[in-house]
Amino acid sequence: MSVTAPAGFTASGITAGIKDSGKPDLALVVNTGPEFVAAAVTTPNRFCAAPVYLTREVAEGGRAKAVVLNSGGANACTGERGMDDAYAMAEQTAAQVGCEPGEVMVCSTGLIGAFLLMDIVTAGIAQAAYALSDSGGEDAAVAIMTTDTVPKTAQVSTAGFTVGGMSKGAGMLNPAMATMLAVITTDAAVSVEVAQRALQAGVAVSFNRMDSDGCQSTNDTVILLANGASGVSASEADLTAAVTEVCTSLTKQMLADAEGASHTIAVTVSGAASEAAAEAAARTVTSSNLFKAAIFGGDPNWGRILSALGTLPEDECPYDREAVSVAMNGTPIFAGGAPQDGASSVDLSAHDVTVDIDLAAGEACVTVWTNDLTHDYVEENSAYST
Amino acid sequence: MSVTAPAGFTASGITAGIKDSGKPDLALVVNTGPEFVAAAVTTPNRFCAAPVYLTREVAEGGRAKAVVLNSGGANACTGERGMDDAYAMAEQTAAQVGCEPGEVMVCSTGLIGAFLLMDIVTAGIAQAAYALSDSGGEDAAVAIMTTDTVPKTAQVSTAGFTVGGMSKGAGMLNPAMATMLAVITTDAAVSVEVAQRALQAGVAVSFNRMDSDGCQSTNDTVILLANGASGVSASEADLTAAVTEVCTSLTKQMLADAEGASHTIAVTVSGAASEAAAEAAARTVTSSNLFKAAIFGGDPNWGRILSALGTLPEDECPYDREAVSVAMNGTPIFAGGAPQDGASSVDLSAHDVTVDIDLAAGEACVTVWTNDLTHDYVEENSAYST
């Protein structure tokens, strides 16, 4: 399972002491070859963290042998010192695993604006390198957790190759990409171009369709490493399908573990004029605090779905309001411009809630996942840094 | 005070029985002349309520003698029957106060998607007409409350004329316009064109700069009635100033009473390339659940301010991240791309919190107000319809 499921990868996760809690907080993933293809998708946030700059730079070259990841500190908004620290992490990892600093990607997650304690990080990297093993994927997944309550891992074997992955993230999941770090590994042989396209395609329909609280992180990074150790050259279609399956599995695990959530909500918009229109319509619902609080309360207050849909500009998402229909958990609640019988009696007691909106304006269909807004969300996020 | 502060207006607020609680739920505001100028600003929501259509129609003619308002039901997403009910309210009000149905504006607020019980509404309109008095402004302000805990009223006397107003709204305050109903009255003599422009200008910098929970209502309506009873012709500048002052006072009262809020937060963005850029930057912060939950927790987790700012596209809001500086409650927390001393020790115990962001990219400055995200917000909004 996890990043060590494919052949030719080792990993580890250890307690360096970055977190006060004593929980694991530093992970390594090492590609032992024979090939060292690497791709990454990173946050569009303009205040992105120091390690994000470094990882983008490495990804441009398309080649990496190792990824070092820490939890307990985001190294974001930390200025020049933060950049120096990120480069130091790459150098120390390179020295420990025997590669060039330019072949190491770096990921950090945790509180924004605090400096990393580099003595601790340096000692941790040595310890993590010593612990590397071809069954270390689970330990690595545990070491990148922040407010996550369970590690997230996935793997798929298909057409002679394997894709494995791990991710973390339980809050700050966002309209552009979730807060999250993910490392996906594969023993397929693929070109850098195919790896990058497969990763982008997989991320677009999984991590990017998850909107937990509408907030976008400074540190979001998804990395794909490919080494050809299976001896199988994967087609682009096969690789994309497998990467998408792993990303989707990780996405659903992250939603199920979202900070303080008690419901997972799938908002599906069909009959849209375009995929962009469908996604915009779904996101306007998944980002409504009023709707999400109502679901927490088990209250089928469906007017909040329509009131959210109504905020979309017509040029962004055309529809005729008399033609729009909405169902919750399969029960029709609104059609022909008016409420339907049974609208107020929808049962929301189960963990999974579905909202199906038919815009009757085209053929496109998109699902965006979110969760409810709960007391526990407020509690966890009101006391995160202190 | 309230809508009966200017000469030539009567008002009332009574219990019709629309609300189960027995609290006041129906209000009338009547313009006794000699002039009957009317203007309105209404929600851009595409699923706007039946009374919003009716009120827009009346406002296009620029003439109204009465406004009837009910709480306890929004008459939104109610189809043809909802439109018939809104017109019936106008007809019954016209019959009671002695004017044409086309001279009556209608406002409704409450749960979306439920039909009004028209027998109760009809009897209530008769009762409210009987109760009309030139000191009825306070009763009217009470009768339009939903989850508000206090009525909101304001008045300004200047340059020989008076402007009075009332509003309701404590949640669903939004990026385009707050959920809210407001009626502003004045005894100044002004043209329809001046009234409409003054109202738009006042709303733009008050109600439209309040973002409580990012949600936009189906029923938002702000009405201005002017009758010239003071005998004074107001200049456009004087009227605009007075209307803006009343709208701003009502805005601050609504924020202070926002559902479940324990802090009022003023986010001021200066040094922006344009007013639109400044407003976009401020709104990206006021709409961050993570930031708002941190303020509730008294936690100066300022990284969430920068992470929100970072989501703005560069063409929408240009800035150089090394030049951006941020202060909370007057304490510098971020400058030159790095945290400042004292960033983690900002005291957030007072009710009012200020966030000052200098983008160092121009001269424009905008303040947007919001409130914190609290347990009480989740509680009130998870159990609103049931």
Interface residues (C-beta under 8 A of the other chain):
Chain A: P44 N45 R46 F47 C48 A74 A76 C77 T78 G79 E80 R81 G82 L111 I112 G113 A114 G171 M172 N174 A176 D213 G214 C215 Q216 S217 T218 S287 S288 N289 L290 A293 A294 F296 G297 G298 D299 P300 N301 W302 G303 R304 L306 S307 A308 L309 G310 T311 L312 E314 R321 F334 G336 G337 A338 P339 A343 S344 L373 T374 H375 Y377 V378 E379 N381 S382 A383 Y384 S385 T386
Chain B: P44 N45 R46 F47 C48 A74 A76 C77 T78 G79 E80 R81 G82 L111 I112 G113 A114 G171 M172 N174 A176 D213 G214 C215 Q216 S217 T218 S287 S288 N289 L290 A293 A294 F296 G297 G298 D299 P300 N301 W302 G303 R304 L306 S307 A308 L309 G310 T311 L312 E314 R321 F334 G336 G337 A338 P339 A343 S344 L373 T374 H375 Y377 V378 E379 N381 S382 A383 Y384 S385 T386
